[in-house]
Amino acid sequence: MRLSRKGWNNVIIFSMLIMIFFLNGLHKKIGSDETQAQLQPLLPVQSFVLTLEFSDQKIERIGTSWRTTALIKEVPLSWQGSEQQLSELVYLWQNTALMTTATPDALDVNKPLSAATFELAGEPLPWVYLLYEANGQYYLLEKTSQRLMLLDLSTAKQLFPSFTFS
């Protein structure tokens, strides 16, 4: 069976595409060890936060300042910080890095304690973080990438000021 010049060109093109896809996936598997704990920033570096939303309130950027509004008009805000405190809260989310961890057996992913949703400039979808508690430890799950990070009680209280920890 003989191939024409056009046939051989197609064989070469498809074999190169297969090789590119294979090598692209291979370097990602070799370069990252999923089982090893790593220090990961919560939000992308140099991200520009437009809004931060908890279950009862929304914190949004207004020019260079921040304001908070209740999501349910009849219910008063559980935490209402000053403009300075709102700015510090967003800064804390942008500059906190946590250790990734494996999912513990006692973690019930269907029952988060609280959630934080971020709208970032240039990102088509919001970033959603879910707070969990299992065996006396607190965990933060980044919904899109399914990264699970371990955090201590004091950091959890700082990141989720509107949530009442028991």
C-alpha positions as a printed Julia matrix, in Angstrom:
166×3 Matrix{Float64}:
   0.0    0.0    0.0
   1.5    3.26  -1.13
   0.53   6.7    0.15
   0.56   9.8   -1.94
   2.48  12.87  -0.94
  -0.73  14.36   0.51
  -1.35  11.15   2.46
   2.15  11.2    3.99
   1.7   14.85   4.95
  -1.49  13.94   6.8
   0.25  11.06   8.59
   3.06  13.37   9.72
   0.65  16.11  10.86
  -1.5   13.71  12.9
   1.5   11.96  14.43
   2.95  15.34  15.47
  -0.38  16.36  17.02
  -0.58  13.11  18.97
   3.0   13.58  20.17
   2.29  17.18  21.26
  -0.82  16.15  23.24
   1.08  13.27  24.84
   4.07  15.39  25.86
   1.88  18.24  27.09
  -0.01  15.91  29.45
   3.13  14.05  30.45
   5.06  17.08  31.69
   2.11  18.1   33.87
   2.02  14.66  35.49
   5.78  14.55  36.03
   6.08  18.14  37.27
   3.43  17.99  40.01
   3.1   15.53  42.84
  -0.56  15.62  43.93
   0.02  13.7   47.14
   2.62  16.1   48.54
   1.36  19.02  50.62
   2.21  22.39  49.12
   1.75  25.97  50.26
  -0.83  27.47  47.88
  -2.17  31.04  47.67
  -5.95  31.26  48.0
  -6.43  33.65  45.08
  -4.3   34.05  41.96
  -1.3   36.34  42.35
  -2.1   39.96  41.44
  -5.82  39.2   41.26
  -8.19  42.16  41.34
 -11.19  41.44  43.57
 -14.46  43.02  42.46
 -16.81  41.4   44.99
 -16.67  39.05  47.96
 -19.94  37.41  48.91
 -20.82  35.45  52.05
 -24.17  33.82  52.79
 -25.69  36.98  54.28
 -23.72  39.87  52.79
 -21.9   41.14  49.74
 -18.72  43.22  49.92
 -18.09  45.11  46.7
 -15.48  47.49  45.35
 -16.72  51.01  44.79
 -13.9   52.9   43.1
 -11.0   52.58  45.53
 -13.11  51.8   48.59
 -15.38  48.98  49.77
 -18.97  48.75  50.91
 -21.08  45.97  52.32
 -24.74  45.27  51.68
 -27.12  42.71  53.15
 -28.27  40.02  50.74
 -31.48  39.46  52.72
 -33.07  42.85  53.44
 -35.08  41.71  56.49
 -32.08  40.16  58.29
 -29.44  42.46  59.83
 -25.79  41.79  58.98
 -24.02  39.45  61.41
 -20.75  41.34  60.81
 -20.48  44.83  59.48
 -16.94  46.1   59.29
 -15.72  49.58  58.63
 -14.3   50.48  55.23
 -10.81  49.8   56.64
 -11.85  46.37  57.97
 -13.44  45.44  54.64
 -10.24  46.41  52.83
  -8.17  44.36  55.31
 -10.45  41.35  54.84
 -10.03  41.4   51.05
  -6.28  41.95  51.48
  -6.13  38.93  53.81
  -7.86  36.71  51.25
  -5.47  37.93  48.53
  -2.33  37.33  50.58
  -3.06  34.16  52.54
  -1.4   30.91  51.53
  -2.45  27.57  53.01
  -1.12  24.01  52.9
  -2.93  21.63  50.59
  -3.98  18.36  52.14
  -5.66  15.07  51.31
  -9.37  14.74  51.99
  -9.98  13.23  55.44
 -12.5   10.41  55.72
 -14.68  12.33  58.21
 -15.18  15.3   55.86
 -18.78  15.54  54.63
 -18.56  17.63  51.44
 -22.36  18.01  51.39
 -22.4   20.07  54.6
 -20.16  23.14  54.38
 -20.16  25.51  57.36
 -19.88  28.62  55.22
 -19.02  29.79  51.72
 -17.18  32.73  50.17
 -17.62  33.67  46.52
 -15.24  35.98  44.69
 -15.7   37.8   41.42
 -12.27  38.62  40.01
 -11.52  41.01  37.17
 -10.78  39.12  33.97
 -12.23  35.83  35.25
 -15.37  34.53  33.54
 -16.53  32.41  36.49
 -16.58  33.21  40.22
 -14.14  31.56  42.64
 -16.05  29.67  45.34
 -14.51  28.59  48.65
 -16.31  26.28  51.07
 -15.42  26.03  54.76
 -15.63  22.6   56.41
 -14.9   21.17  59.84
 -13.87  17.56  60.51
 -12.2   16.03  63.56
 -11.6   19.44  65.14
  -9.75  20.73  62.05
 -10.96  23.33  59.57
 -10.64  22.87  55.82
 -11.14  25.21  52.88
 -12.18  23.73  49.54
 -11.67  25.72  46.36
 -14.6   24.5   44.29
 -13.24  24.82  40.73
  -9.91  23.04  41.16
 -11.06  20.9   44.13
  -8.01  22.0   46.14
  -8.49  21.19  49.82
  -6.46  23.31  52.21
  -5.96  23.03  55.94
  -6.47  26.11  58.1
  -6.42  26.81  61.81
  -9.27  28.29  63.83
  -7.8   31.81  64.05
  -7.3   32.01  60.27
 -10.81  30.64  59.69
 -12.25  33.34  61.99
 -10.33  36.04  60.1
 -11.39  34.81  56.66
 -15.04  34.25  57.64
 -15.85  37.07  60.11
 -19.61  36.75  59.61
 -19.66  33.06  60.59
 -20.1   32.14  64.26
 -17.65  29.39  65.2
 -18.63  27.05  68.01
